[in-house]
């Protein structure tokens, strides 16, 4: 069966400064879609790159005392390094300064000029240098500034070449109206229809007031306008001039993914250029929303521009990718918050996914000597899990085809939660005590391993570094890249008799230290508090006590800490999360006695590493000499203790 083709692009980013988290968001979306399409069996071409010409770059280079190419070379290297660190799987990286692209731009100019759709005239009007955009008076905002960026525009007057865009206005409008899927989401489509209905002027496509650009092929005192140059990048790497077979294979593009502020260029100007070339239009232009930081738009002046490299250093690439894709609904503006990122890492990645893998591998090691044994029984609970897996895979495929990334991730994590619940429902630790339940235990362990095999495929478009780690820890020796969507549609492909790999923590829990910043007046008041109100030696105040967070925790599993006679490692359920806790109670309790007990946990104790195990809390107990009793309560897990 012949593979279907899929061509996806990001905008090519402007190297006037380093990229920020918003650029990382756009490219991560495109990468996840490209990875899904490959996973689903498509032949994919994924393009990103850099848009390197224009007046703004020339000015920046002059300010830095370097040539324009030296200026952009340095910044573009940073782009490419960031994409490598984020595991972006682009098939090509186009630079508009490359000779292959210069040839394409000049040939396009020649063809449209020969057709009579380019003419020389004089331009007098308003120009926004930061946006490299021309505007008419009626298009400016209420302050008389650029409607895109809000900055002042300059009046310019110079000889220029013009593209007869007005010739194609009616055709583009009809195409947009006849093809509802062409511009998405719908709000962007409506904006573009209204823009065209205001009237399309001919487009100025050359400049003479600076020289950092591609020369007009018939008049080298002109350089080609940056957007006419930039938009044509999409056909350079797929063989517009040099590989007709490749061009026929991938054009028209299936998806141009762009920020909402440049939808107009991609859905109006670019289609007009393509119509002038007698080429088909891209199938879809999708304008995603902006990323704001803690509720505020990113701005250098505000000092809130987020550097993705620093986040990768601290949290790793997959945590960043997961947060951006899960937290933000595609097409809408989204908020980036460091606190929200840490909460997602702890709740979704460390607790849900990390604990599922860790608990499964530990039980296979403990109960089956690290071997995945065959499933020979099937209970109603088993059937329910398998049915949930099949529904999840179906929903995953449908959602990804519809570009519903955030809902898809939530669906996948619902199945991860279902698999965690399956452990509680089947209680493998109890089955392990009864020799007659050996086959049932083996089936439970197999189903957990198989769930994780499916999950490794489901998370692979979003978390390309984590998915193969899960795969490897399950003991698969095949290269993870061989796993396909068809493979996870079929339950039962984990090989019985397979030895699991070495268990490693996927995402360490991040402890948040909240440092209250008190106002000077309050600090002074506390400093001068009367001595009669201060606690005596050995006493604490009610405020001190309130700092201790006590919660009811249910013990899910327990096991000895290696080479430590007094220590047990407990996995406890706090209702909304699970944690590991090390407790010195091995002399008084066996692991089996602890499972199912509801104990009291100091939940906000700073994490500590004890004999190589990170302990996230402390279990309360009463002791008298060698006698020790845990404090237990008959309350639901997560209940606060006051």
N, C-alpha and C positions, 0 to 999 in steps of 0.2 A: 504493500500500500504506500503510495507516494505521500511524503510529508507535506503538510500545509506550511506556508511561509508566513512569517510575521516580522514586520519592520517597525521598530519603536525608536523614538528620539527624545532626548531632553532638549531644552534650549541650549545653545552654546553660550557659555558664561563669559561675561565681560571682565577682562583682567585688569581693572583699574585698582583693585585692592584684593585682599585675601577673601576667600569664600567664607560664608557664615552658615549657621545651622539651617537657615531657610533653603540654601542651595543644596545642602546635604539631604534635606527632606525631599525635594523634587527628584533628585537622582536616585534616592533609595526607593521611591515609588516606582520609577521606571525600571530599576533593577529587579525589584520583586515581581513585577509583571513579566519581564523578560525571562526570569528564572522559572516562573510558573509555566510559561509557554513552552520552554525547553522540556520541563518536567512532563508536560502533557503531550510531547512528541512533535512540536512545531520546529521547523528550521528557522531560527531567529537571527535577525541582525539588529544589534542594539548600538546606537550611536550617541556619543556625547562629544563635547569639544569646547573650543574657546573662540570668541569673537574679538579679533585683535586690532582692528583698524579704527580710525575715527579721530576727530579733533580732541576729544577728551583724553585719549591715550597719549596723543602727541604733547598735550599740555602737561600731563603728569610726568612724562619722561623728561621734558625740559626742566620741570621743577626739581627732579631728582638728579639732573646733570648727566643723564645717560641717553643713548639712542632709544627710539621706540622699541626696536626689536630686543635690545638688552633688557628693557623694562618689562616687556611681556614675557620673555623667556623665563625670568626668575619667578614671576607669579604663576605662570602656567605649570611650571614644575611643581608648585605647591598644590595646584588643582589635581594633577595626576597622582601625586603622593596621597592626597586625601581619598581619592577614589580607590586607590589600592588598599588603604587602611580600612575602608568601609566595605571591602570585598565587592566592589562594583564590577559587574561582569561584562562591561561594554566590549563590543567586537572591534570598534575603531574609535580613535580620538582625532577629530578633525580640527586643524588649526587654520584659520582663514589666511594666515601668512604663508601657508605651504604652496609650493609651485603647482601641485595638482589642482588646488582650488582656484588659484589665480587664473589658470587656463580656462576653467569652467566659467568663471564669472565673466571673463572677457568674451568668451564664445557666446554666452547668453546675451550679452550686450549687443554683439554683432548681429545675432539672429533677429532680435526684436527691432533693432535699428533698421535692418534691411527690410523688415516687414512694414516699416513706416510708423511704428508705435513709439519711437523715441525721436525727439526733436530738440534743437537747441533754442534756448530763450534766455530770459533774464529773470532771476528770482529776487523778489523783494517781499520780505515777510518776517515772521516771528520764528525763532529757533531756540529749542532747549538743548544746550550742549550736553548736560548729564544724561539725558534720555536719547540724545541724537535724534530728536523728533521735530518736524515742522508742524506749525499750528496756524490756523486762521484766527482772527480776532474773536469770532463768536464761539470758538472751541475752548478758549481760556477759562479758568475757573473764576469764581466771583472776585478774587483778588487780582485778576489779570495775570495769573501765573500759569505754568504748565499744569494741565489737568491731571497728569500722571504722577508727578513728583512734588508739585506745589512750589517749585522754585522759579525764580524770575526767568523770563525769556528775553532774548536779545533780537533787535531788529537787524536783519542782514540783507545785503543787496549785492548780488554778484551774477556773472554769467553762469548758466547752468544748462544741463541736459534734463529733459523732462520725459517721463514715461506716461503715455496716454491712458492712465488708469480709468479716467472717466468713460472710455470706450467700453469698459468691461463691468461697469457698476451694475447695470440691469441684469447681466448674466450671473454675476456673483450673488446678487440679492435673490434671484430666482433659484439658484442652486441651494442656498441656505434654507429658503422656504420649502423647497421640494425634498430636502434631505435633513429631517429633524435631528438625526444622529451626528451630523457633521460637526456641529459645535456643541460641546457639553461643558458644564451642566447647562440647563435650560436658561438660567439667568444670564449667562454670558451670551447665549444665542440671541436673546431678546435685545441685549445691549448692542450687538453688532448690526442687527436689523435696523434699529433706530439710528445708528451711526451712518449707515449707508443711505438711509432715506433723507438725511440732512443734506446729501449731495457729496459726491466724491470729486475732489479736484485732481488734476494731473499731479503726479508725484515728481518732485525734484530729486534727481538721482545722481547728481555730481556736485562737487565743490572745487573751488579754486583757491580758497583762503588758507588751506593747509595742504600738505602733500603726503600725510601718512595714510595711504590707502592704495587700492589697486588702480593703476592708470586706465583711463578710458582708452580703448584700443585704437581709436581713430583720432585721438586728441589728447596727447599726454600732459597737457597743462591742467587737465581735469583729473580728479580721482573720483572713483565711484562711491556714491553715498553708502554709508555703512550698512543700512538695512537691506538694500538691494544686493550687497555683497554677502551679508550674513545669512539671509533666508535661503539662498541657493546652496548653502553648505549641505543641505539634506540630500542633494542628488550627486554631490561630488564622490563620496566614498563607495557608492553602489554602482559606479561605472557609467555615469551619464555620457562621458566622452570616450571611455576606453574599454568598456566591457558590456556590450549590449545584452548578453545573456543574463548577467547579474542584474542589470538594470530592469530587465523585463521580469525577473524573478521577484524583486523586492519593491518596485514602484507600481502603484502609489503606496506611500507609507500607510501603515495601519493606524498609527497613533503618533501625533505630535503632542507631547506632554509639556505644557508651559505654565508659567505663572499668569495669574489673571490679568496683570497689567500689560502683557504683550500678546493677548489673544487677538487684538485688532490687527497686528502685523501679520500674524499667522493665518487668520481667517478671512482677511480682506486683501491686503497687499500681496501676500504670497499666492493666493489663488489667481489674482489678476496676472501676475508674472507667468504662472503656469498656463493660463489660458492663452496668453500671447505666444507661448512656446508650443501650443497645441499638445500639452501634456495633461494627463488626468490629475485630478485634485486628490490630496490625501483623504483617507476615509474618515478620520476623526481628529479634531483639535480639542484637547481637554485643558481647560484653564483651572488649575488648582488654586486654593486660597493661600493667603499669606500666613506666615508663622509669626506670632507675637510672643513676647517674653513677659511672663508674669502680668499679663493683661495690657501690655504696652507695646507699641510698634518699635522694632529694633532701630536704633539710631546711634551713630558714633557720639553725637553730642550728649546723648543721655547715658552713654557708657554701658549700654545693655546688649551690645552685640555679642552673641554667643559663638565662641570658636569651637567647632566640632572636634578639632584635634585634641583639645584639652579634655573634652568629655570622653573621647576614646581612650586617652591615657588613663583616666580615672575609672571608667566603668566598662570599657571594652566595646567593640563595634556592634555586636549583636544586641546589647542592651539598648543602645541608642536607636538602632534600626527598629527594634520592637516597639519602643516607646512612641516614636514618631508615627509609625504605621497604625498602631493600635489606638492611640489617644486621639487622633485627628480624623474626622470624617472627610474623605476626599471630596474636594470641591468647596469646602467651607474653610474659613479662617480657623486656625488652631492655636492653642496656647502652649508654650513651652515653659515648664517650671521645674527647677532642680528638685524641689521637694516631691513633686508628683512623679518625677523620674525614679527617685529612690524608692518611693512607695510601690511603684510598679515592679521594680527589680525585686524587692523583698517579697511582695505578695504573689506575683505571677511567676517570676522566674526562679527565685530561690525556694519559695514555699511550694507552689503548685507543681511546676515542672521538675525542679531539682529534687524535691522530696519524693515524687513519684518514682523517678529513676533510682534514687538512692535506696528507698525502701525496697523496691523490687529486687535490685541487685543484692542487697544485704540478705533478703529472705532466700533467694536462690542459692546464695553461698551457704547460708546457715542450714537450710532444710534439705538441699539437694547437692551439696558439695560443688556448687558453681555450675551445675549442668542443667540446661533447659530440657526437661523430660516431656514426653508426648502427652497431649490432652486426650484422655480416653473416656471422660465423662462430660456431661453437659447439663447443668442445672438451669432452672429458670433465670437465675441471676446471671449465669454465663451467657445465656441467649440474649438477655437484655443488653448486656455490654456489647456483644457482637453486633446486634441491631443498631445500637447507638453509633458504633464505629462506622458502619456502612452508611448511615444517614449523614454522619459528619463529613465523610469523604465526598458524598454526592453534593452536599451543601457547599463544601469547599470548592469543588469544580465549578458549580454554577455561579457562586459569588465571585470567584476570581475572573471568570469570563466576563462578568458584569462590572469588574473593577471595584467591587465593594470590599476593599481591603480591611478596613476596621471591623465591619461585621463578621467577615470571615475569621479574623483572628479571635474574636470573641467566641465564635462557634467552636473553633479548635480548642480554646481554653476551657470551654464548657465540657468538652470530652475529656480533657486532662483531669478536670474536677470529678467527672464521672468515674474515671479509672481510680482516682484516689478513694472515692466512696466505695468502689468495688472491693478494695482491700478491707475496709471496715465491715462491709456486708458479709464477706466470706471468712474473715478472721483466720488467716493462714496459720498464725501462731497456735490457735486452738486445734486446727486440723493436724498440725505437726505432732501434737501430743498423743494422737490416736492412730496406732498403726493401721487400723482398718480404713482410715481416711486417706491413705497414701496416694491413691489414684486421684481422689478429689483435690488434694493439695497440688499434685502435679499439674492438673488442669488449670487451677487458679494461677499458678506460677507461669504456665505457658500463656494464658490469656493476658497476663500483665506484660510479659515480654512482647507478645504480638501487638498489644496496644501501643507500646513504645516504638515498635517498628513502624507502625502506621503514623504515629505522631512525628517521628523523625522526618517522614516525607511531607507531612502537612506543614511543618514549620520551615522546611528548607527554602522556600522563596523569601522568607522574611529574615531568617537567622541562619545564613549559610555557613557560619563557623560552628554553631552549636549542633546543628542537625547531624553532621558526620561524627561528632563526639558521642552523641547518643547511640548512633549506629555501631560505633566501635566498641563502646562499653557493653553493648548487648552481645558482642562476640562475633559479629559478621566479619568475614574475611574479604568479601567482595568489595570492590571500590564503591563508595557511596554514590558516586555519579552514575552508576548503572541503575539505581532505583528510579522507577517511573511511576506516573500516576496510575497506570494500569496495575502495577504491582501492589499498590496499597488499596485498590478496589477489591482485591481478593483476600479474604481472611484465611490465615493459616499457612503463610509462607515462611514463618520462622522454622528453622530446621530443628527437629527434635534431636537431642544428643549434643547440641551445640554448647560449648563452654563459653560462659560469659567472660568479657574482658575485665580489665582492672577498673574498679569504680573510682571516679574522680568527681569532685564537686564542680557542678556547672557554673553556679552563680553564688558566691559567698554572700550571706546576708550582710547588709550594710547597717551598722549601728549609727543612729542619728543622735548627735549630742546637741541638745538645744540649750543654747546659752542666752539667757534672758538679758536684754539690754535695758537696764533700769534708768529712768530719768534722773538727772543730777539732784533734783529736789527730793526724790524718794530716797536716793542714796544718803543724802545728808540727814534726812529724817531718821533713817535706820541707824546711822552712825551715832546720832545723839539720843537714841532711845533711852528711856530711863532704866536704871539697873534693876528696879523692882519688876520690870516686865521681861527681863532677860531670864532664860532658864538657868537653874543652878547647875553646877558640875554634874555631868552624868544624865541630865534631863534633856529632852528635846521639846521643841515647840510643836504646836499643832501644824504649823506650816512645814516643819521638817517631816512630820509624819505623812502629810499629804503628798509629799514627793514620792513616796513608795507606792508603786502600782501593784496591787495584789489581785490575781485573777484565778478563777477555777480552771484547772487544766485536766483533761482526761488522758491517761497514759495509753498510748496506742501500741507501743512496742518497747522492749527493754532488752539489753544485752550487756555482758561484761565489757569493761574497757581492758584491752590487752595489757598484760604486765602490770595490772593494778588491782590488788586483792580487794580493796574497799570500794572501788568505783563501779557504778553502772551508768550506761548511756541510755537515756530515755528519749523516746519520741513522744511528744505530748501535743494534744489538740487544744487550741485556744478558741475554737469556734470559727474564727475567721482566718486562722493560719495554723501551721504546725511548726514546732521547733524541736531542736535537740538540746537536752540538758544533761550535764554530768552531775551525779549525786553520790555522795559517800555513804551509801546505805546497803552495800553488798553483803555486809556481815549480818544484816537483819532481815533482808528480803531477797528472795530469788526473783529472777526476771519474770517468770510465769505468774508469780503472786501479784505483780504490779499491774499487769495488763488489765485495763478496764477500771482501775481506781480513778476517782476524781480527787485530785490533790490541789493544794494552794501553791501558786507560783509567784515569786517576785518577778514581775514581767518586764520591769524597766531597769533591771540590773545590767550594768555594762558587760558586754560579752567578754569571756576569758577563755584562753586556750589551756586545756587541762589534759596532760598526757596525749597531746596531738589532736584532741577533739575540741572544737569550738563549742562552748556551753553558753546558751542564750537564756539565762535566768537561774533561779535557785528554788528548789522545792523546800517547803517549810516542814519541819519535824520537831517533835519534843523528845528530849533525852534525859535519862537519869542513869548515870553510870554507863554500863554497856547496853542498857535497854533503850531502844529508840523506836518511836512510833511516828509514822507520817500523819499529818493533819489532813483528814479527808472530810468532804462535805457532799451532801446529796443535792447538787445543783448542776445546771447545764454548763458545759464547757464555755469559757469566755466570760462568765458572770463576774462582776467586780466584787471584791471583798472589802468592806469598809471597817 
